[in-house]
Amino acid sequence: MLERLSTVPVEDEDLARRGRLLNIFLLGSIAIVTAIDIVFIVVAEFVGQLPLQALIPPSLVGVVSLYCLWLARRGRVREGIWLYLGVNFLAIAASIYIFDGFRSPAMLLFFWPISLTGVLLQPRLAFGTALLSVFVGILALILQRAGLYTPLVVSGSEARDFTTLAFNLIVYLGLALLIFLTVGNLNRALHHERELRATLQAHRATLEQQVAERTRDLERRAMQLQAAAEVAREAAAIRDVDQLLDTTVRLISDRFGFYHAGVFLLDDAREHAVLRAASSEGGRRMLARGHRLKVGEVGIVGWVAGTGKPRVALDVGADAVFFDNPDLPETRSEMALPLRVRGEVIGVLDVQSTEEAAFTEEDVAVLQTLADQLAVAIENARLFQEVQARLRETEVLYREYSREAWGALARARRVRGYTYDRVGISPVTADWPPEVRQALQKGQIVTIGGGGGRDGAALAVPIRVRGEVIGVLDIRRPLEAGEWTSEETALVERVSTQLGLALESARLYQDTQRRAVRERLAADITARVRASTEVDTILQTAIRELGRALRASEGLIRLGSGDEVGLLRANKGDVSDGDANT
């Protein structure tokens, strides 16, 4: 009940504490002034030396105490404290100057405002209140001794003694109440401080535990991200699909500490997920057997391949989809992630652990990112292999085309090469020297230090165009000039390489020129043909222009078939109805 009566509606903890003390002191003050009034009534009734006007100061304090209690219950604690202490001090001072002056027993009551000022306000204000109390007593003494002041009521010795005794008892009770409340408040403060300290220690321990857990999580996440980056970096540098998959599962198993890591790729029919790489010993046995799972039907891998969604089995024994694989008996938890490229599932990344609940949401996020990067790397490797295969096919076709083109060019040319001596340059007329034939056949550099039936040192270097030998550059010099050095051989080889490029460029240019001439002739003939709207004129123009362009001795254009053939024939410019020739 005391707690309910002393509660004040304020949020500030210190002000609420002072408000509770103020309410208790106000209740105590009401009890004290009531006791003082009773003392005054008893003195006036039985001793007869004290007028009833003495009841006015304590009664005033009682009324003000009730008003301050009303203020405190409405949260106006500071106003109540200052009003109560001020009225209390003034009432005691007035009682001293009215009754007996410096001899008044009311001097004992100054302990109350002094003590309450220290408790409810500040200790230094309590010291100031004590100085004011001393000043009031000394001033009364001086004024009375000087004859400048006489108390309105001078009590007899019997009344003063009784009043002094009563006030001493009131002071003792007030001190007891003050000590009780102060010590109780101090004990509550100490208890609250201990609770706060215990709470703080508990919070600190919890915070330290959370920080440690968060630090471990961050370290684990950083390690995972670093491992994912390493796997992605290694995967991006590999162009062979099989090597890419083997390297990836090995790195995932090593860096993440998984019991097993495997990669499944869908077959061309998209009916089975085929194991293409595995890191564990059991996985390699499965790989050797050509392990495959039906898409959408068998195991977590089949489920993921069919749905395109990741799946985590924290306890494989409780997962209805889990496929109990005898090659992986230690598996306790499994996670399968789809490998997607442009929204299409091309495979599944499967990781397994020997611990239950080994995978967290962060693991799923990190490994799904890794799976996406792996899928892109697989697709890039596939595209790279396809491009390489097409390049090889194109290279073979181009080499064949180049060989045929150079063969046709060589057969069409009357002069197939030139020879140089100190006299000048002339077309090749003699048979090919042995070193030239050998260089053509082997496609290698041939050096002869004076053999071949001729004097001198010979150096034959093949001329290549896209790997095909199209000729030989043969150099000879006298024996006294010495054998061919490696520097001289390298020089001739570089010249031979550039010569091959130049010859190929010249051939392509000539082909382009011939093609341009043919296109121009075709355009000219087409333009002349289209210039007429008569069928006979068109036929005659077409055969005549083609004959001229191709230097033909005779030409024929025939319309119709079988018995309906109509011929237009002309002998060297002679044209008659029905056919046309040239």
C-alpha positions in Angstrom: 0.0 0.0 0.0 2.9 2.4 0.8 4.3 1.7 -2.6 1.0 2.5 -4.2 0.6 5.8 -2.2 4.2 6.9 -3.0 4.2 6.2 -6.7 4.4 9.3 -9.0 3.7 9.5 -12.7 7.1 10.6 -14.1 9.4 8.8 -16.5 12.7 10.1 -15.2 14.0 7.5 -12.8 15.8 9.9 -10.4 12.9 12.2 -10.3 10.5 9.3 -9.7 12.8 8.2 -6.8 12.7 11.7 -5.2 8.9 11.8 -5.8 8.4 8.6 -3.9 10.5 9.8 -1.0 8.6 13.2 -1.1 5.2 11.4 -0.8 6.5 9.3 2.1 8.0 12.4 3.8 4.7 14.3 3.2 2.8 11.6 4.9 5.3 11.6 7.8 5.1 15.4 7.9 1.3 15.2 8.2 1.7 12.8 11.1 4.3 15.0 12.8 2.3 18.2 12.6 -0.7 16.3 13.9 1.5 15.2 16.8 2.6 18.8 17.3 -0.9 20.0 17.4 -1.8 17.4 19.9 1.1 18.5 22.1 0.0 22.1 21.9 -3.6 21.2 22.8 -2.4 19.1 25.8 -0.1 22.0 27.0 -2.9 24.5 26.6 -5.4 22.2 28.3 -3.4 21.0 31.2 -0.7 23.5 31.8 -2.6 26.5 30.6 0.5 28.5 29.6 0.1 28.1 25.8 -2.5 29.8 23.6 -4.3 27.9 21.0 -2.8 30.3 18.3 0.2 28.0 18.5 -1.7 25.6 16.3 -1.6 27.9 13.3 2.0 27.2 12.0 1.9 23.4 12.2 -1.7 23.3 10.8 -0.5 25.5 7.9 2.4 23.0 7.3 -0.2 20.1 7.3 -2.4 21.9 4.7 0.6 22.6 2.5 1.8 19.0 2.8 -1.6 17.8 1.5 -1.3 20.2 -1.4 2.2 19.1 -2.2 1.1 15.5 -2.0 -1.6 16.4 -4.6 1.1 18.1 -6.8 3.4 15.0 -6.6 0.6 12.6 -7.6 0.2 14.7 -10.8 3.9 14.6 -11.7 4.8 18.1 -10.5 7.5 16.7 -8.1 10.0 19.6 -8.2 7.2 22.2 -7.4 6.1 20.1 -4.5 9.6 19.7 -3.1 10.5 23.4 -3.2 7.0 24.5 -1.8 7.0 22.0 1.0 10.6 22.7 2.1 10.1 26.5 1.9 6.8 26.5 3.9 8.3 24.1 6.4 11.3 26.2 7.1 9.3 29.4 7.3 6.7 27.8 9.6 9.4 26.7 12.0 11.1 30.1 11.9 7.8 31.8 12.6 7.1 29.5 15.5 10.5 30.4 17.0 9.9 34.2 16.8 6.3 33.9 18.1 7.0 31.4 20.9 9.9 32.0 23.3 12.4 33.3 20.8 15.9 31.6 20.9 14.7 29.5 23.9 11.8 28.0 21.8 11.8 24.2 21.6 10.9 24.6 17.9 14.6 25.1 17.2 14.8 21.3 17.3 12.4 21.0 14.4 15.0 22.6 12.0 16.5 19.1 11.6 13.5 18.2 9.4 14.0 20.7 6.5 17.8 20.4 6.7 17.6 16.6 6.4 14.9 16.6 3.6 16.8 19.2 1.6 19.8 16.9 1.5 17.7 13.9 0.6 15.3 15.5 -1.9 17.6 18.1 -3.5 21.4 18.2 -3.0 23.7 17.9 0.0 25.2 21.4 -0.5 21.7 22.8 -0.3 21.2 21.0 3.0 24.4 22.7 4.3 22.9 26.1 3.2 19.6 25.3 5.0 21.6 24.5 8.2 23.4 27.8 7.9 20.0 29.6 7.6 18.7 27.7 10.6 21.7 28.9 12.7 21.2 32.4 11.4 17.5 32.4 12.6 18.5 31.3 16.1 21.4 33.7 16.4 19.3 36.6 15.1 16.6 35.9 17.7 19.2 35.8 20.4 20.8 39.1 19.4 17.5 40.9 19.0 16.2 39.6 22.4 19.5 40.5 24.2 19.4 43.9 22.7 15.9 44.5 23.8 14.8 45.0 20.2 12.5 42.0 20.1 10.2 40.3 22.6 8.4 37.0 21.7 4.7 37.3 21.5 4.2 34.2 23.7 6.6 33.5 26.5 5.9 30.0 28.0 6.5 29.1 31.5 9.2 26.7 32.5 6.7 23.8 33.0 5.1 24.3 29.6 8.5 24.8 27.9 9.8 21.6 29.5 6.8 19.6 28.4 7.0 21.0 24.9 10.8 20.4 24.7 10.2 16.8 25.8 7.5 16.3 23.2 9.6 17.9 20.4 12.5 15.6 21.4 10.3 12.6 21.0 9.0 13.9 17.7 12.6 14.5 16.5 13.6 11.0 17.5 10.7 9.6 15.6 11.4 11.8 12.6 15.0 10.8 12.6 14.1 7.2 12.9 11.7 7.6 9.9 14.4 9.5 8.0 17.0 6.9 8.7 14.6 4.1 7.8 13.7 5.7 4.5 17.2 6.7 3.6 18.7 3.4 4.5 15.9 1.6 2.7 16.3 3.8 -0.3 20.1 3.1 -0.2 19.5 -0.6 0.0 17.1 -0.5 -2.9 19.6 1.5 -4.9 22.4 -1.0 -4.0 20.1 -3.9 -4.9 19.1 -2.2 -8.1 22.8 -1.5 -8.9 23.5 -5.2 -8.3 20.7 -6.2 -10.6 21.9 -3.8 -13.2 25.4 -5.1 -12.9 24.2 -8.7 -13.1 22.0 -7.8 -16.1 24.9 -5.9 -17.7 27.2 -8.8 -17.1 24.6 -11.2 -18.6 24.2 -8.9 -21.6 27.9 -8.6 -22.0 28.3 -12.3 -21.9 25.4 -12.7 -24.4 26.9 -10.0 -26.6 30.4 -11.6 -26.4 28.8 -14.9 -27.3 26.9 -13.3 -30.2 30.0 -11.5 -31.4 32.0 -14.7 -31.2 29.2 -16.6 -33.1 28.9 -13.8 -35.6 32.7 -13.7 -36.0 32.8 -17.4 -36.7 29.9 -17.0 -39.1 31.7 -14.1 -40.9 34.9 -16.1 -41.0 33.1 -19.1 -42.4 31.3 -16.9 -44.9 34.5 -15.2 -45.9 36.2 -18.6 -46.3 33.2 -19.8 -48.4 33.3 -16.7 -50.6 37.1 -17.0 -51.0 36.6 -20.7 -51.9 33.8 -19.9 -54.3 36.0 -17.2 -55.9 38.9 -19.6 -56.2 36.6 -22.3 -57.8 35.1 -19.7 -60.2 38.6 -18.4 -61.1 39.9 -21.9 -61.8 36.7 -22.9 -63.7 36.9 -19.8 -65.9 40.5 -20.6 -66.9 39.7 -24.2 -68.1 38.2 -24.8 -71.5 38.0 -28.6 -71.5 34.6 -29.7 -70.0 35.9 -32.9 -68.3 38.9 -31.2 -66.8 36.6 -28.3 -65.7 34.2 -30.7 -63.9 37.0 -32.7 -62.2 38.8 -29.6 -61.0 35.5 -28.0 -59.7 34.4 -31.0 -57.6 37.9 -31.4 -56.2 38.1 -27.8 -55.2 34.6 -27.7 -53.7 35.2 -30.8 -51.6 38.6 -29.6 -50.4 37.7 -25.9 -49.7 34.3 -26.5 -48.2 35.2 -29.8 -46.4 32.4 -31.8 -47.9 32.3 -35.6 -47.9 31.3 -35.8 -51.5 30.8 -33.4 -54.4 29.6 -34.4 -57.8 28.3 -32.9 -61.0 25.5 -34.4 -63.1 24.8 -33.2 -66.6 21.6 -33.9 -68.5 21.8 -36.2 -71.6 20.7 -35.0 -75.0 17.3 -36.5 -74.5 17.0 -34.7 -71.1 15.7 -37.9 -69.6 18.7 -38.8 -67.4 21.1 -36.9 -65.2 24.5 -38.5 -65.9 27.3 -38.3 -63.4 30.3 -36.6 -65.1 32.6 -35.8 -62.1 33.0 -36.9 -58.5 35.4 -36.1 -55.7 34.9 -39.1 -53.3 36.1 -42.6 -53.8 32.5 -43.9 -53.9 31.7 -41.2 -56.4 34.5 -42.4 -58.7 33.2 -45.9 -58.6 29.8 -44.6 -59.6 31.5 -42.6 -62.4 33.2 -45.7 -63.7 29.9 -47.5 -63.9 28.3 -44.7 -65.8 25.9 -43.8 -62.9 22.8 -41.9 -64.0 19.5 -41.0 -62.4 16.0 -40.6 -64.0 15.1 -36.9 -64.2 12.2 -36.1 -61.9 12.0 -39.5 -60.4 15.1 -40.9 -58.6 16.8 -39.2 -55.7 17.3 -35.5 -54.7 19.4 -35.0 -57.9 16.6 -36.3 -60.1 14.1 -34.1 -58.3 16.2 -31.0 -58.7 16.9 -31.8 -62.4 13.2 -32.1 -63.0 12.1 -29.0 -61.1 15.0 -26.7 -61.4 14.8 -25.8 -57.7 17.5 -26.4 -55.0 16.8 -29.0 -52.4 18.4 -29.5 -49.0 18.1 -32.7 -46.9 19.3 -31.8 -43.4 18.6 -35.4 -42.4 18.6 -37.8 -45.3 17.0 -40.5 -43.2 13.9 -38.3 -42.9 13.8 -37.1 -46.5 11.3 -39.0 -48.7 13.1 -38.2 -51.9 16.6 -39.2 -50.8 18.2 -42.1 -52.7 20.2 -44.4 -50.4 23.4 -44.9 -52.4 25.5 -47.8 -51.2 28.6 -46.1 -52.6 28.1 -43.2 -50.2 27.2 -44.9 -46.9 28.4 -42.0 -44.6 26.0 -39.4 -46.0 23.9 -37.7 -43.4 22.9 -34.5 -45.2 22.7 -33.6 -48.9 22.2 -30.5 -50.9 21.5 -30.4 -54.7 21.6 -27.2 -56.7 20.5 -26.7 -60.3 23.0 -25.7 -63.0 21.1 -23.2 -65.1 22.0 -21.4 -68.3 19.6 -18.8 -69.7 16.8 -20.3 -67.6 17.4 -23.9 -68.8 18.7 -26.6 -66.4 21.7 -28.3 -67.9 22.8 -30.3 -64.8 23.0 -30.6 -61.0 25.7 -29.8 -58.4 25.4 -32.4 -55.6 27.3 -32.0 -52.3 27.0 -34.4 -49.3 28.2 -34.2 -45.7 28.8 -36.7 -42.9 27.1 -34.3 -40.4 23.4 -33.8 -40.0 22.1 -30.3 -40.6 25.4 -29.4 -42.2 24.0 -26.8 -44.5 22.7 -23.3 -43.7 20.9 -20.7 -45.8 24.2 -18.9 -46.3 25.7 -22.2 -47.6 22.8 -22.5 -50.1 23.2 -18.9 -51.3 27.0 -19.2 -51.7 26.9 -22.6 -53.4 24.0 -21.6 -55.7 26.1 -18.6 -56.8 29.0 -21.0 -57.4 26.6 -23.4 -59.3 25.5 -20.5 -61.5 29.1 -19.6 -62.3 29.9 -23.3 -62.9 27.0 -23.6 -65.3 28.2 -20.6 -67.3 31.7 -22.0 -67.3 30.4 -25.4 -68.6 28.5 -23.7 -71.3 31.4 -21.5 -72.2 33.7 -24.6 -72.4 31.2 -26.4 -74.5 30.9 -23.4 -76.9 34.7 -23.1 -76.9 35.0 -26.8 -77.9 32.4 -26.4 -80.6 34.1 -23.3 -81.9 37.5 -25.1 -81.8 36.0 -28.1 -83.7 34.5 -25.8 -86.3 37.7 -23.9 -86.6 39.5 -27.1 -87.2 37.0 -28.1 -89.8 37.2 -24.7 -91.4 41.0 -24.9 -91.3 41.0 -28.3 -93.0 38.5 -27.1 -95.7 40.5 -24.0 -96.3 43.8 -25.9 -96.5 42.2 -28.3 -99.0 40.8 -25.3 -100.9 44.1 -23.6 -100.8 45.9 -26.7 -102.0 43.5 -27.2 -104.9 43.7 -23.5 -105.7 47.5 -23.5 -105.8 47.6 -26.7 -107.7 45.3 -25.2 -110.3 47.4 -22.1 -110.4 50.6 -24.0 -110.8 49.1 -26.1 -113.7 47.8 -23.0 -115.4 51.1 -21.1 -115.3 53.6 -21.6 -118.0 56.4 -20.4 -115.7 56.3 -22.1 -112.3 59.4 -20.5 -110.8 62.5 -18.5 -111.3 66.2 -19.0 -110.8 68.8 -16.5 -109.9 72.5 -16.5 -110.6 75.1 -13.8 -110.8 74.1 -13.0 -114.4 70.4 -12.4 -113.6 66.9 -13.9 -113.1 65.4 -16.4 -115.5 62.5 -18.9 -115.5 63.1 -22.4 -114.1 63.7 -24.9 -117.0 65.8 -27.6 -115.4 64.5 -30.5 -113.3 63.9 -30.0 -109.6 67.1 -30.6 -107.5 67.0 -33.4 -105.0 66.8 -31.1 -102.0 63.8 -29.3 -103.5 62.0 -32.6 -104.1 62.9 -33.7 -100.6 61.6 -30.4 -99.0 58.4 -30.8 -101.0 57.8 -34.3 -99.9 58.7 -33.9 -96.2 57.6 -30.4 -95.8 60.8 -29.7 -93.8 64.0 -27.6 -94.3 66.7 -29.5 -96.1 70.4 -28.6 -96.1 73.0 -30.3 -98.3 76.6 -29.4 -97.8 77.8 -30.0 -101.3 76.0 -33.1 -102.4 73.3 -33.7 -104.8 75.7 -34.1 -107.7 76.5 -30.4 -107.6 79.2 -28.4 -106.1 78.2 -26.0 -103.2 76.0 -25.9 -100.1 72.2 -26.1 -100.7 69.4 -24.9 -98.4 65.8 -25.7 -99.4 63.0 -24.2 -97.3 59.3 -25.0 -97.9 57.0 -22.2 -98.7 53.8 -22.7 -96.7 50.3 -21.2 -96.8 48.2 -22.2 -93.8 50.3 -25.3 -93.2 50.2 -26.5 -96.9 53.5 -26.5 -98.9 53.0 -24.6 -102.1 56.6 -24.3 -103.2 60.3 -24.4 -102.2 62.8 -21.6 -101.8 66.2 -23.2 -102.7 69.4 -21.3 -102.1 73.0 -22.5 -103.1 76.4 -21.1 -102.6 80.0 -22.3 -103.2 81.6 -24.7 -100.7 84.2 -22.1 -99.8 81.4 -20.0 -98.3 80.9 -22.7 -95.7 77.8 -24.6 -94.5 74.6 -22.8 -93.7 74.5 -21.4 -90.1 71.4 -21.5 -87.9 71.1 -17.7 -88.2 71.1 -17.9 -92.0 68.6 -20.8 -92.0 66.3 -18.8 -89.7 66.6 -15.7 -92.0 65.6 -17.8 -95.0 62.8 -19.4 -93.1 61.4 -16.0 -92.1 61.6 -14.8 -95.7 59.9 -18.0 -96.8 57.1 -17.4 -94.3 56.5 -13.8 -95.5 56.8 -15.0 -99.1 54.0 -17.5 -98.5 51.8 -14.8 -97.0 52.6 -12.4 -99.9 51.8 -15.1 -102.5 48.6 -16.0 -100.8 47.6 -12.4 -100.7 48.4 -12.0 -104.4 46.4 -15.1 -105.3 43.4 -13.9 -103.3 43.7 -10.6 -105.0 43.8 -12.1 -108.4 40.8 -14.3 -107.5 39.0 -11.2 -106.4 39.8 -9.4 -109.5 38.6 -12.3 -111.7 35.5 -12.5 -109.7 34.9 -8.8 -110.0 35.3 -9.1 -113.8 32.9 -11.9 -114.0 30.4 -10.0 -111.8 30.8 -7.0 -114.0 30.3 -9.0 -117.2 27.2 -10.6 -115.7 25.9 -7.3 -114.7 26.5 -5.8 -118.2 24.9 -8.8 -120.0 21.9 -8.7 -117.6 21.5 -4.9 -118.2 21.5 -5.4 -122.0 19.0 -8.3 -121.8 16.6 -6.4 -119.5 16.8 -3.4 -121.9 14.3 -5.1 -124.2 10.8 -6.3 -123.8 10.6 -8.5 -126.8 11.2 -12.3 -126.3 13.2 -12.7 -129.5 15.3 -9.7 -128.9 16.1 -10.8 -125.3 17.1 -14.3 -126.6 19.3 -12.9 -129.3 20.9 -10.4 -127.0 21.7 -13.0 -124.4 23.3 -15.5 -126.7 25.3 -12.9 -128.6 26.6 -11.2 -125.5 27.6 -14.5 -123.9 29.3 -15.6 -127.0 31.3 -12.4 -127.2 32.2 -12.4 -123.5 33.3 -16.1 -123.6 34.9 -15.9 -127.0 32.7 -18.8 -128.1 32.6 -20.0 -131.7 29.0 -21.1 -131.4 26.1 -20.8 -129.0 22.5 -21.9 -128.7 19.4 -20.8 -126.7 16.5 -23.3 -126.8 13.0 -22.8 -125.5 10.5 -25.6 -124.9 11.0 -29.4 -124.8 10.5 -32.4 -127.0 8.4 -31.8 -130.2 7.7 -28.2 -129.1 11.3 -27.1 -129.3 11.7 -23.9 -131.2 15.1 -23.1 -132.4 16.6 -19.7 -133.1 19.8 -20.2 -134.9 22.2 -17.8 -136.7 25.6 -18.5 -138.2 27.9 -15.7 -137.2 25.4 -13.0 -137.1 22.8 -14.4 -139.5 19.5 -14.5 -137.6 16.3 -16.1 -138.7 12.9 -16.5 -137.0 12.5 -19.5 -134.7 16.0 -19.9 -133.3 19.1 -17.9 -132.4 22.7 -19.0 -132.2 26.1 -17.6 -132.4 
